[in-house]
Amino acid sequence: MALLLAGIGLYGVLDYSVLQRRREIGIRMAVGAQATDIARGVTADSLAMVLLGSGAGLAIGLASARSIESLLYGVKPSDPGMLALPWLVIVGAALVSAIPAVVRAVRINPVTSLRME
C-alpha cells in the first residue's frame, strides 16, 4: 500500500513539474527541439529527482539502523536484498509514473504555451 501511495505521489510531483516547465518546453520546441529530446529531458529530470530522494532516504535509513533493528525480526537493517528490492520498485514506479508527464510534455503546443504567459 505504501508503494502505491509513493507511486501516486511521484506521478503528481512529476506531472506538476512538467506543468511548471510548460513555457520552457514550448520555447525549446519552437526553437526546434525534437520530441525525443523533450522526452529524454523530462525523464532525466524525473530520474534525477528520484535518485536524489532515494539516496537521501537510504542514507537516513542506514544512519538510523540501530534504532530500527529492534523492530525487525530475522532481517538485518543493512541487508542488501532488503534495501535493493524496495529501491528497484520505487525507481520502476517513478519510470512508470513519468510516462504521463512525458506524454504531456511532448504534446505541448509551442504557440499556445508562449501565448499563455
Secondary structure, DSSP 8 states (H G I E B T S, - for coil): -HHHHHHHHHHHHHHHHHHHTHHHHHHHHHHT--HHHHHHHHHHHHHHHHHHHHHHHHHHHHHTHHHHHTT-SS--TT-HHHHHHHHHHHHHHHHHHHHHHHHHHHT--HHHHHHH-
